[in-house]
């Protein structure tokens, strides 16, 4: 398999994992909101807290994790466009 195909396979795997994490924090957590409301966090129902703060924090963490992982994949296969030091 060529270097480009190997790079694309790893990139595609990374993209699928990122989209699954996004789907989980964007939809699945809220599907169980009714049952999550029985627990409180900082005085608010847990479903409210997860929608107001938790999912936003998760999205930012996923964003940085995905960017770092993709940078490592690019470096592994020699597709970096970074500055030369």
QUIVEN-V88288 format. One record per run of one state. SS is the DSSP state (@ for helix, = for strand, . for the rest). FROM is the first residue (numbers start at 0). LEN is the number of residues. If there is no record, write none. Layout:
{{SS | FROM | LEN} {SS | FROM | LEN}}
//
This chain:
{{. | 0 | 2} {@ | 2 | 29} {. | 31 | 1} {@ | 32 | 4} {. | 36 | 3} {= | 39 | 2} {. | 41 | 2} {= | 43 | 2} {@ | 45 | 32} {. | 77 | 8}}
//
